[in-house]
Amino acid sequence: MGWAAFIPAVVSAAAAVGSTIVQANSAKSQARMQAASLQAQERQTQAAAEKERQALAKANEKTADSNAILRQIQDDNLSGGATLLTSAQGIDEDDLQLGRGNRLG
């Protein structure tokens, strides 16, 4: 009778160990699938962000860069109206007159 009670206990213990192993493998499999799902979601998020960035860049191409225009005007004001042709002194008004004066007639 000793062996008759021992064998079912061993079988039951082996079944419990087997069940634990199956559950552990299942948990590992679920963890892998969850990690893969998170990676796929991250790739989708990055792709959507890139599309949004490209759309914004495309929209910005069609509008005037008002900041650059204002900077250019401010730079022109700081230089005193000088150009590469006139230098900082500008042009003498006497050089602009063509003969008798600037009035018609």
Summary of the structure (lengths in Angstrom):
residues: 105
radius of gyration: 41.9
end to end distance: 140.8
largest distance: 140.8
contacts: 172
relative contact order: 0.04
helix: 73%
strand: 0%
